């Protein structure tokens, strides 16, 4: 009986770990409003917008970025892929910018659904989410597998 319980526990643990690794490896997409004139962005352009080195899309129209909260796994994955910075490096980047008076971090939304709604509300908005969380209310301009 103990062997069966141990096998069941082992299987449950393996399934749990597998689901965590799948979530960590989710495709992250960058999204804009459907009416935005931009149809695609490079990783460098996205990085510049989210690090507030640029406040415009390539066509010169305003770009306002939104983030998920600190500690969100999609946020961490996005910044790793878009800026090659881990969560601690992103925090350090913003701390330095604030201290030197060069800028403040992007506002945040609580969830991917909130980001999607916020992006859908204005042509200047840009955000990110897992590919699975996106629908036709927004336009994908960059896929980061």
mmCIF file of the C-alpha atoms, coordinates in Angstrom:
data_MODEL
# 
_entry.id   MODEL 
# 
loop_
_atom_site.group_PDB 
_atom_site.id 
_atom_site.type_symbol 
_atom_site.label_atom_id 
_atom_site.label_alt_id 
_atom_site.label_comp_id 
_atom_site.label_asym_id 
_atom_site.label_entity_id 
_atom_site.label_seq_id 
_atom_site.pdbx_PDB_ins_code 
_atom_site.Cartn_x 
_atom_site.Cartn_y 
_atom_site.Cartn_z 
_atom_site.occupancy 
_atom_site.B_iso_or_equiv 
_atom_site.pdbx_formal_charge 
_atom_site.auth_seq_id 
_atom_site.auth_comp_id 
_atom_site.auth_asym_id 
_atom_site.auth_atom_id 
_atom_site.pdbx_PDB_model_num 
ATOM 1   C CA . UNK A 1 1   ? 0.000  0.000  0.000   1.00 0.00 ? 1   UNK A CA 1 
ATOM 2   C CA . UNK A 1 2   ? 2.857  2.374  0.818   1.00 0.00 ? 2   UNK A CA 1 
ATOM 3   C CA . UNK A 1 3   ? 4.477  1.677  -2.564  1.00 0.00 ? 3   UNK A CA 1 
ATOM 4   C CA . UNK A 1 4   ? 1.250  2.656  -4.350  1.00 0.00 ? 4   UNK A CA 1 
ATOM 5   C CA . UNK A 1 5   ? 0.977  5.887  -2.349  1.00 0.00 ? 5   UNK A CA 1 
ATOM 6   C CA . UNK A 1 6   ? 4.610  6.711  -3.131  1.00 0.00 ? 6   UNK A CA 1 
ATOM 7   C CA . UNK A 1 7   ? 4.078  6.064  -6.843  1.00 0.00 ? 7   UNK A CA 1 
ATOM 8   C CA . UNK A 1 8   ? 0.958  8.246  -6.888  1.00 0.00 ? 8   UNK A CA 1 
ATOM 9   C CA . UNK A 1 9   ? 2.810  11.001 -5.025  1.00 0.00 ? 9   UNK A CA 1 
ATOM 10  C CA . UNK A 1 10  ? 5.715  10.761 -7.470  1.00 0.00 ? 10  UNK A CA 1 
ATOM 11  C CA . UNK A 1 11  ? 3.376  10.951 -10.469 1.00 0.00 ? 11  UNK A CA 1 
ATOM 12  C CA . UNK A 1 12  ? 1.566  13.981 -9.003  1.00 0.00 ? 12  UNK A CA 1 
ATOM 13  C CA . UNK A 1 13  ? 4.880  15.701 -8.337  1.00 0.00 ? 13  UNK A CA 1 
ATOM 14  C CA . UNK A 1 14  ? 6.086  15.042 -11.882 1.00 0.00 ? 14  UNK A CA 1 
ATOM 15  C CA . UNK A 1 15  ? 2.841  16.348 -13.393 1.00 0.00 ? 15  UNK A CA 1 
ATOM 16  C CA . UNK A 1 16  ? 3.072  19.457 -11.200 1.00 0.00 ? 16  UNK A CA 1 
ATOM 17  C CA . UNK A 1 17  ? 6.669  20.124 -12.230 1.00 0.00 ? 17  UNK A CA 1 
ATOM 18  C CA . UNK A 1 18  ? 5.820  19.580 -15.883 1.00 0.00 ? 18  UNK A CA 1 
ATOM 19  C CA . UNK A 1 19  ? 2.987  22.109 -15.724 1.00 0.00 ? 19  UNK A CA 1 
ATOM 20  C CA . UNK A 1 20  ? 5.294  24.654 -14.073 1.00 0.00 ? 20  UNK A CA 1 
ATOM 21  C CA . UNK A 1 21  ? 7.935  24.215 -16.764 1.00 0.00 ? 21  UNK A CA 1 
ATOM 22  C CA . UNK A 1 22  ? 5.301  24.561 -19.504 1.00 0.00 ? 22  UNK A CA 1 
ATOM 23  C CA . UNK A 1 23  ? 4.061  27.808 -17.937 1.00 0.00 ? 23  UNK A CA 1 
ATOM 24  C CA . UNK A 1 24  ? 7.598  29.189 -17.689 1.00 0.00 ? 24  UNK A CA 1 
ATOM 25  C CA . UNK A 1 25  ? 8.171  28.455 -21.355 1.00 0.00 ? 25  UNK A CA 1 
ATOM 26  C CA . UNK A 1 26  ? 4.992  30.132 -22.616 1.00 0.00 ? 26  UNK A CA 1 
ATOM 27  C CA . UNK A 1 27  ? 5.187  32.230 -25.758 1.00 0.00 ? 27  UNK A CA 1 
ATOM 28  C CA . UNK A 1 28  ? 5.073  35.915 -24.871 1.00 0.00 ? 28  UNK A CA 1 
ATOM 29  C CA . UNK A 1 29  ? 3.563  38.339 -27.361 1.00 0.00 ? 29  UNK A CA 1 
ATOM 30  C CA . UNK A 1 30  ? 3.661  42.114 -27.580 1.00 0.00 ? 30  UNK A CA 1 
ATOM 31  C CA . UNK A 1 31  ? 0.266  43.633 -28.277 1.00 0.00 ? 31  UNK A CA 1 
ATOM 32  C CA . UNK A 1 32  ? -1.038 46.979 -29.476 1.00 0.00 ? 32  UNK A CA 1 
ATOM 33  C CA . UNK A 1 33  ? -4.439 48.464 -30.155 1.00 0.00 ? 33  UNK A CA 1 
ATOM 34  C CA . UNK A 1 34  ? -6.100 47.141 -33.314 1.00 0.00 ? 34  UNK A CA 1 
ATOM 35  C CA . UNK A 1 35  ? -6.207 50.637 -34.801 1.00 0.00 ? 35  UNK A CA 1 
ATOM 36  C CA . UNK A 1 36  ? -2.499 51.317 -34.214 1.00 0.00 ? 36  UNK A CA 1 
ATOM 37  C CA . UNK A 1 37  ? -0.665 51.894 -37.487 1.00 0.00 ? 37  UNK A CA 1 
ATOM 38  C CA . UNK A 1 38  ? 2.236  49.687 -36.444 1.00 0.00 ? 38  UNK A CA 1 
ATOM 39  C CA . UNK A 1 39  ? 2.040  46.113 -37.744 1.00 0.00 ? 39  UNK A CA 1 
ATOM 40  C CA . UNK A 1 40  ? 5.285  44.719 -36.362 1.00 0.00 ? 40  UNK A CA 1 
ATOM 41  C CA . UNK A 1 41  ? 8.078  45.712 -33.995 1.00 0.00 ? 41  UNK A CA 1 
ATOM 42  C CA . UNK A 1 42  ? 11.582 44.404 -33.454 1.00 0.00 ? 42  UNK A CA 1 
ATOM 43  C CA . UNK A 1 43  ? 12.842 43.250 -30.072 1.00 0.00 ? 43  UNK A CA 1 
ATOM 44  C CA . UNK A 1 44  ? 15.075 46.358 -29.938 1.00 0.00 ? 44  UNK A CA 1 
ATOM 45  C CA . UNK A 1 45  ? 12.112 48.678 -30.589 1.00 0.00 ? 45  UNK A CA 1 
ATOM 46  C CA . UNK A 1 46  ? 10.050 46.949 -27.895 1.00 0.00 ? 46  UNK A CA 1 
ATOM 47  C CA . UNK A 1 47  ? 12.951 47.133 -25.448 1.00 0.00 ? 47  UNK A CA 1 
ATOM 48  C CA . UNK A 1 48  ? 13.352 50.866 -26.065 1.00 0.00 ? 48  UNK A CA 1 
ATOM 49  C CA . UNK A 1 49  ? 9.650  51.521 -25.473 1.00 0.00 ? 49  UNK A CA 1 
ATOM 50  C CA . UNK A 1 50  ? 9.396  49.454 -22.288 1.00 0.00 ? 50  UNK A CA 1 
ATOM 51  C CA . UNK A 1 51  ? 12.622 50.878 -20.836 1.00 0.00 ? 51  UNK A CA 1 
ATOM 52  C CA . UNK A 1 52  ? 11.354 54.366 -21.750 1.00 0.00 ? 52  UNK A CA 1 
ATOM 53  C CA . UNK A 1 53  ? 14.260 55.099 -24.044 1.00 0.00 ? 53  UNK A CA 1 
ATOM 54  C CA . UNK A 1 54  ? 11.621 55.822 -26.690 1.00 0.00 ? 54  UNK A CA 1 
ATOM 55  C CA . UNK A 1 55  ? 8.062  57.033 -26.321 1.00 0.00 ? 55  UNK A CA 1 
ATOM 56  C CA . UNK A 1 56  ? 6.998  56.577 -29.932 1.00 0.00 ? 56  UNK A CA 1 
ATOM 57  C CA . UNK A 1 57  ? 6.244  53.822 -32.401 1.00 0.00 ? 57  UNK A CA 1 
ATOM 58  C CA . UNK A 1 58  ? 8.385  53.757 -35.594 1.00 0.00 ? 58  UNK A CA 1 
ATOM 59  C CA . UNK A 1 59  ? 5.800  55.913 -37.403 1.00 0.00 ? 59  UNK A CA 1 
ATOM 60  C CA . UNK A 1 60  ? 6.253  58.662 -34.799 1.00 0.00 ? 60  UNK A CA 1 
ATOM 61  C CA . UNK A 1 61  ? 2.932  58.139 -33.024 1.00 0.00 ? 61  UNK A CA 1 
ATOM 62  C CA . UNK A 1 62  ? 2.903  58.016 -29.216 1.00 0.00 ? 62  UNK A CA 1 
ATOM 63  C CA . UNK A 1 63  ? 3.656  54.717 -27.475 1.00 0.00 ? 63  UNK A CA 1 
ATOM 64  C CA . UNK A 1 64  ? 2.613  54.199 -23.852 1.00 0.00 ? 64  UNK A CA 1 
ATOM 65  C CA . UNK A 1 65  ? 3.699  50.920 -22.271 1.00 0.00 ? 65  UNK A CA 1 
ATOM 66  C CA . UNK A 1 66  ? 2.015  48.985 -19.477 1.00 0.00 ? 66  UNK A CA 1 
ATOM 67  C CA . UNK A 1 67  ? 3.549  46.280 -17.318 1.00 0.00 ? 67  UNK A CA 1 
ATOM 68  C CA . UNK A 1 68  ? 2.312  43.375 -15.272 1.00 0.00 ? 68  UNK A CA 1 
ATOM 69  C CA . UNK A 1 69  ? 3.190  43.594 -11.550 1.00 0.00 ? 69  UNK A CA 1 
ATOM 70  C CA . UNK A 1 70  ? 6.666  42.800 -10.191 1.00 0.00 ? 70  UNK A CA 1 
ATOM 71  C CA . UNK A 1 71  ? 6.988  39.088 -9.534  1.00 0.00 ? 71  UNK A CA 1 
ATOM 72  C CA . UNK A 1 72  ? 4.618  38.055 -12.328 1.00 0.00 ? 72  UNK A CA 1 
ATOM 73  C CA . UNK A 1 73  ? 6.183  35.176 -14.298 1.00 0.00 ? 73  UNK A CA 1 
ATOM 74  C CA . UNK A 1 74  ? 5.039  36.564 -17.668 1.00 0.00 ? 74  UNK A CA 1 
ATOM 75  C CA . UNK A 1 75  ? 6.596  39.941 -16.818 1.00 0.00 ? 75  UNK A CA 1 
ATOM 76  C CA . UNK A 1 76  ? 9.884  38.275 -15.864 1.00 0.00 ? 76  UNK A CA 1 
ATOM 77  C CA . UNK A 1 77  ? 9.903  36.221 -19.057 1.00 0.00 ? 77  UNK A CA 1 
ATOM 78  C CA . UNK A 1 78  ? 9.026  39.272 -21.169 1.00 0.00 ? 78  UNK A CA 1 
ATOM 79  C CA . UNK A 1 79  ? 11.919 41.337 -19.790 1.00 0.00 ? 79  UNK A CA 1 
ATOM 80  C CA . UNK A 1 80  ? 14.358 38.427 -20.165 1.00 0.00 ? 80  UNK A CA 1 
ATOM 81  C CA . UNK A 1 81  ? 13.404 38.058 -23.821 1.00 0.00 ? 81  UNK A CA 1 
ATOM 82  C CA . UNK A 1 82  ? 12.945 41.737 -24.722 1.00 0.00 ? 82  UNK A CA 1 
ATOM 83  C CA . UNK A 1 83  ? 15.781 43.349 -22.767 1.00 0.00 ? 83  UNK A CA 1 
ATOM 84  C CA . UNK A 1 84  ? 18.066 40.507 -21.665 1.00 0.00 ? 84  UNK A CA 1 
ATOM 85  C CA . UNK A 1 85  ? 17.493 41.674 -18.074 1.00 0.00 ? 85  UNK A CA 1 
ATOM 86  C CA . UNK A 1 86  ? 16.273 39.476 -15.244 1.00 0.00 ? 86  UNK A CA 1 
ATOM 87  C CA . UNK A 1 87  ? 13.792 40.722 -12.636 1.00 0.00 ? 87  UNK A CA 1 
ATOM 88  C CA . UNK A 1 88  ? 16.508 42.052 -10.320 1.00 0.00 ? 88  UNK A CA 1 
ATOM 89  C CA . UNK A 1 89  ? 18.263 43.869 -13.157 1.00 0.00 ? 89  UNK A CA 1 
ATOM 90  C CA . UNK A 1 90  ? 14.973 45.502 -14.201 1.00 0.00 ? 90  UNK A CA 1 
ATOM 91  C CA . UNK A 1 91  ? 14.365 46.663 -10.616 1.00 0.00 ? 91  UNK A CA 1 
ATOM 92  C CA . UNK A 1 92  ? 17.905 48.033 -10.472 1.00 0.00 ? 92  UNK A CA 1 
ATOM 93  C CA . UNK A 1 93  ? 17.459 49.803 -13.820 1.00 0.00 ? 93  UNK A CA 1 
ATOM 94  C CA . UNK A 1 94  ? 14.340 51.598 -12.579 1.00 0.00 ? 94  UNK A CA 1 
ATOM 95  C CA . UNK A 1 95  ? 15.874 52.414 -9.193  1.00 0.00 ? 95  UNK A CA 1 
ATOM 96  C CA . UNK A 1 96  ? 18.778 54.118 -10.967 1.00 0.00 ? 96  UNK A CA 1 
ATOM 97  C CA . UNK A 1 97  ? 16.463 56.003 -13.349 1.00 0.00 ? 97  UNK A CA 1 
ATOM 98  C CA . UNK A 1 98  ? 14.323 57.222 -10.452 1.00 0.00 ? 98  UNK A CA 1 
ATOM 99  C CA . UNK A 1 99  ? 17.360 58.237 -8.374  1.00 0.00 ? 99  UNK A CA 1 
ATOM 100 C CA . UNK A 1 100 ? 18.894 60.199 -11.249 1.00 0.00 ? 100 UNK A CA 1 
ATOM 101 C CA . UNK A 1 101 ? 15.580 61.822 -12.192 1.00 0.00 ? 101 UNK A CA 1 
ATOM 102 C CA . UNK A 1 102 ? 15.608 60.233 -15.651 1.00 0.00 ? 102 UNK A CA 1 
ATOM 103 C CA . UNK A 1 103 ? 12.286 58.467 -15.428 1.00 0.00 ? 103 UNK A CA 1 
ATOM 104 C CA . UNK A 1 104 ? 9.800  56.309 -13.613 1.00 0.00 ? 104 UNK A CA 1 
ATOM 105 C CA . UNK A 1 105 ? 8.651  52.755 -14.317 1.00 0.00 ? 105 UNK A CA 1 
ATOM 106 C CA . UNK A 1 106 ? 5.640  51.995 -16.462 1.00 0.00 ? 106 UNK A CA 1 
ATOM 107 C CA . UNK A 1 107 ? 2.269  51.777 -14.775 1.00 0.00 ? 107 UNK A CA 1 
ATOM 108 C CA . UNK A 1 108 ? 1.003  48.259 -14.145 1.00 0.00 ? 108 UNK A CA 1 
ATOM 109 C CA . UNK A 1 109 ? -2.163 46.276 -14.600 1.00 0.00 ? 109 UNK A CA 1 
ATOM 110 C CA . UNK A 1 110 ? -3.025 43.367 -12.311 1.00 0.00 ? 110 UNK A CA 1 
ATOM 111 C CA . UNK A 1 111 ? -3.505 40.649 -14.922 1.00 0.00 ? 111 UNK A CA 1 
ATOM 112 C CA . UNK A 1 112 ? -3.014 39.761 -18.563 1.00 0.00 ? 112 UNK A CA 1 
ATOM 113 C CA . UNK A 1 113 ? -6.741 40.335 -19.110 1.00 0.00 ? 113 UNK A CA 1 
ATOM 114 C CA . UNK A 1 114 ? -6.416 43.836 -17.657 1.00 0.00 ? 114 UNK A CA 1 
ATOM 115 C CA . UNK A 1 115 ? -3.399 44.527 -19.884 1.00 0.00 ? 115 UNK A CA 1 
ATOM 116 C CA . UNK A 1 116 ? -5.351 43.356 -22.928 1.00 0.00 ? 116 UNK A CA 1 
ATOM 117 C CA . UNK A 1 117 ? -8.323 45.593 -22.047 1.00 0.00 ? 117 UNK A CA 1 
ATOM 118 C CA . UNK A 1 118 ? -6.057 48.571 -21.386 1.00 0.00 ? 118 UNK A CA 1 
ATOM 119 C CA . UNK A 1 119 ? -4.242 48.105 -24.712 1.00 0.00 ? 119 UNK A CA 1 
ATOM 120 C CA . UNK A 1 120 ? -7.576 47.761 -26.545 1.00 0.00 ? 120 UNK A CA 1 
ATOM 121 C CA . UNK A 1 121 ? -8.735 51.098 -25.119 1.00 0.00 ? 121 UNK A CA 1 
ATOM 122 C CA . UNK A 1 122 ? -6.284 53.438 -26.908 1.00 0.00 ? 122 UNK A CA 1 
ATOM 123 C CA . UNK A 1 123 ? -4.180 53.432 -30.100 1.00 0.00 ? 123 UNK A CA 1 
ATOM 124 C CA . UNK A 1 124 ? -1.065 54.583 -28.216 1.00 0.00 ? 124 UNK A CA 1 
ATOM 125 C CA . UNK A 1 125 ? -1.083 51.657 -25.784 1.00 0.00 ? 125 UNK A CA 1 
ATOM 126 C CA . UNK A 1 126 ? 1.345  48.736 -25.905 1.00 0.00 ? 126 UNK A CA 1 
ATOM 127 C CA . UNK A 1 127 ? 1.615  45.742 -23.599 1.00 0.00 ? 127 UNK A CA 1 
ATOM 128 C CA . UNK A 1 128 ? 2.521  42.082 -23.442 1.00 0.00 ? 128 UNK A CA 1 
ATOM 129 C CA . UNK A 1 129 ? 0.877  38.820 -22.427 1.00 0.00 ? 129 UNK A CA 1 
ATOM 130 C CA . UNK A 1 130 ? 1.154  35.110 -22.956 1.00 0.00 ? 130 UNK A CA 1 
ATOM 131 C CA . UNK A 1 131 ? -0.014 34.123 -26.423 1.00 0.00 ? 131 UNK A CA 1 
ATOM 132 C CA . UNK A 1 132 ? -2.807 32.044 -24.885 1.00 0.00 ? 132 UNK A CA 1 
ATOM 133 C CA . UNK A 1 133 ? -4.295 35.134 -23.186 1.00 0.00 ? 133 UNK A CA 1 
ATOM 134 C CA . UNK A 1 134 ? -4.646 37.162 -26.405 1.00 0.00 ? 134 UNK A CA 1 
ATOM 135 C CA . UNK A 1 135 ? -7.720 37.402 -28.621 1.00 0.00 ? 135 UNK A CA 1 
ATOM 136 C CA . UNK A 1 136 ? -8.789 39.510 -31.599 1.00 0.00 ? 136 UNK A CA 1 
ATOM 137 C CA . UNK A 1 137 ? -9.463 42.602 -29.451 1.00 0.00 ? 137 UNK A CA 1 
ATOM 138 C CA . UNK A 1 138 ? -5.755 43.518 -29.877 1.00 0.00 ? 138 UNK A CA 1 
ATOM 139 C CA . UNK A 1 139 ? -3.054 43.153 -32.519 1.00 0.00 ? 139 UNK A CA 1 
ATOM 140 C CA . UNK A 1 140 ? 0.120  41.078 -31.999 1.00 0.00 ? 140 UNK A CA 1 
ATOM 141 C CA . UNK A 1 141 ? 3.206  42.952 -33.239 1.00 0.00 ? 141 UNK A CA 1 
ATOM 142 C CA . UNK A 1 142 ? 5.951  40.678 -31.895 1.00 0.00 ? 142 UNK A CA 1 
ATOM 143 C CA . UNK A 1 143 ? 6.103  37.023 -30.866 1.00 0.00 ? 143 UNK A CA 1 
ATOM 144 C CA . UNK A 1 144 ? 8.823  35.933 -28.461 1.00 0.00 ? 144 UNK A CA 1 
ATOM 145 C CA . UNK A 1 145 ? 8.874  32.114 -28.175 1.00 0.00 ? 145 UNK A CA 1 
# 
